[in-house]
Amino acid sequence: MRHAPIDPALFIANRRRLVQQLPAGSVAVLHAADILPTTGDGTLKIQPAGDLFWASGIEQEESVLVLAPSASDPAHREILFVRQPNEHLATWEGTKLTKERATEISGIAKVRWSSELPAVTHSLLCESTSVYLNANEHERAVIELESRDMRLGRQLMAKYPLHRYERLAPLLRRLRAVKTPAEVALIRRAADVTDAGLRRLIAALRPGVMEYELEAELAGEFTRRRSRMAYEPIIGSGRNACVLHYLDNDQPCHEGELVLVDVGASYANYASDLTRTYPVSGRFTPRQRAVYEAVLRVLRSSIARTTVGTRLRDWKRAAQVEMAEELVTLGLITAADAARDTAEEPACRRYFMHGLGHSLGLGVHDMAPVDGPLEAGWVMTVEPGIYIPEEGLAVRLENNVLVTENGPVDLTSHVAIEPDEIERLMIRPPATGGRV
């Protein structure tokens, strides 16, 4: 693993929280993610399964966690299965987890080899009545490939058809939404890495630089700090910034344009997710500043409304109403347009057409109840924007906010965002003439 070791107390506590939700006589199974193929015999680097990592800290392929809190043998109440190391694997793929190392990472005392999984599962199911299976369930996910979880599920249902099968996702959705202090600390570290990357990007930003060159600055800084990209970064200059999921990052940044940078580092699989918008020439034009400050005001207000008990639809709706008022001031819509605003047809939709934010954690769009309500421990992105294709101008600003009983805590408040601060950061010493 690239990141520093994590205290296994985090995973022990997470398993305890999950087991408390499981009824008597149940068995729960969580799998590692598949290694996905490319072309020929190529494969992608494995992306650790969020649920398995949350419950165990294990990132190795083909690992399986089985929880059976009612098992008659106390040693079988939590078992981790991992690939058995051998000389061939060591030569071609590198070091694999020993049982001792797996215990050290996860805090799970009972570790067995993957080859033992069928026999142990059979033994546990013979004294159980229900099986909780995991799946990558997300309201925005489009699932076309069958996962390891689903393959095992089909096998179990065929072999043990009289058992009751349940979904783990609803339990994990609620549990994972509430971050522990240790998880918040990892998200903070990811945000700090992102801040360092953005500062390096600012130092490289000037008219004529290519969007992909800015991406390279981010990637270099993230790698140096034991992190990776939490998602494909969006680096859009000028009109490109009006494309919400612009990923080409292959155009030059022109003088007088703004460049929108939506990027997040992932540290120890915990993601950050920030967006900043910078003037390519180092200074905002009056129009750019007016749009920027309008978005910043909506961001500040929305952060203040990220409070315990808030329903996400109400949170988003308040931002839409406020944004409509800003758009009137900017001359983008009329007062009559704003007066016709409804939740079904928000007046801001033409210029602010996306959601206000989402849960953040082991996923960039982390698992959480769809409409909340917000609870202490949730970490939310807050990301209003204004997109004006006819002017080749877009501004989006995004911070990461922890919900607490005492009000919102902005985990990214240290990342430069005030327009004057950004302009100061972009001041460069004048070039020296003559020969050395």
Helices and strands as residue ranges (DSSP letters): H 9-19, E 26-31, H 50-56, E 64-67, G 74-76, E 78-82, H 87-92, H 99-106, E 110-113, G 114-116, H 117-126, E 130-133, H 148-159, E 164-167, H 169-177, H 181-204, H 211-224, E 228-229, E 234-237, G 238-242, E 258-263, E 265-267, E 270-271, E 274-279, H 286-304, H 312-329, H 335-339, E 379-382, E 385-388, G 389-391, E 393-396, E 399-402, E 409-410, H 419-425
